Amino acid sequence: MSADPYAWLEESLATIHRADWYRSVQTIHGCPGATVVLEGLEVINFASNDYLGLAGDQRLMAAATAAIQELGTGTTGSRLLSGNREIHRELEEAIAALKQTEDALVFSSGYLANIGTITALVGKRDLILSDQYNHSSLKNGAILSGATIIEYPHGDVAELLTQLHQHRQNYRRCLMITDSVFSMDGDLCQLPELLDITQEFSCMLLVDEAHATGVLGKTGAGCVEHFNCTVRQLIQIGTLSKALGSLGGYVAGSKTLIDFLRNRAPSWIYTTALSPADTAAALAAINIVQLEPQLRAQLWRNVDYLKHLLQQRLPHLKLLPSQSPIVCFQLKDATEALKVGQQLKSAGIFAPAIRPPTVPTSRIRLSVMATHELTHIEKLVETLLYADISKNSFVT
Ligand code: PMP
């Protein structure tokens, strides 16, 4: 046998290219912000998850720099060995205070928080109910857990109930998992209804607040606060890398849950503790989220302005339903989405095309920031109106 065992990689890549699903990276130079330099071109940034504009905030940078000076760059080991620092605990207490939970646990990323938590909570004899549009980290956590997975159509609570009536009694534990803000559509899960269901069927509920933390709720605690659902039974997951402008993930919930995860979540136990710089930056961000509600107000003013202008000037655009700073409009297919993304970029607007297999239908995903100026939003809408973008590109 002398055949090249890697030959299939080239063929597979060629198939990805043919479908216009090929992905390549683009480089941003300098600090992140409402405008950035992308491949040498200054563009208005509608592509980031930095909703409050904190990733380039001087206060976060100063906190990170001070932490490096005091504690060094790396943590040298896992939290249970040589990696634990006082600042990790401070951050966990700040997250628990923001989320109004008994305790919290910090992971190296939101992805790892989801994987570690789901695999710790359920296994072969258990059932997972998962929204079809959930983030990859929830889906992969579910697969890794070995539990039986039932995926219900996006937001279809009636179908979720039907599935529970049929299958719940055949399994030991049941875990419902859902994004709170769906990352590629911008709509919200029906949290109050989901919580009611957990009572009726004795299910655990894990809600991923990645895009809601710092953004939704009076104090920025997320979707849970938005719906006034701060209850002890809920497992809240999130990231430090979006509105909080840093890196890392968290789980917030009861003391018992957190204690259990410290003993059972493999992606927390067997990985190096979060760096001092990331930890300090996230801590500074939570402070800002709590002390400066005006940042959130500015974000929502911008979101409302964008939605209003799009509806008024481009009524033919098919906007996906959204109750968040993520605003998407649909395009005919991946090729059209790529074309429109490229045309926007040439006009100085960074708004990426999102295509299958990430999402079922191709779209442009606009992500609004508190630090956008109204003129940035106006330029985006003008560009969509007057640039050489064929009306045939859009799903209307
Ligand atoms: N959950 C959701 C809903 C997300 O959108 C993301 C990031 N795209 C994650 C989890 C993963 O978070 P992190 O980037 O911190 O790994």
Boltz pocket constraint, residues with backbone or C-beta under 6 A from the ligand:
constraints:
  - pocket:
      binder: B
      contacts: [[A, 108], [A, 109], [A, 110], [A, 111], [A, 112], [A, 114], [A, 135], [A, 137], [A, 179], [A, 181], [A, 183], [A, 208], [A, 210], [A, 211], [A, 238], [A, 239], [A, 240], [A, 241], [A, 248], [A, 249]]
      max_distance: 6.0
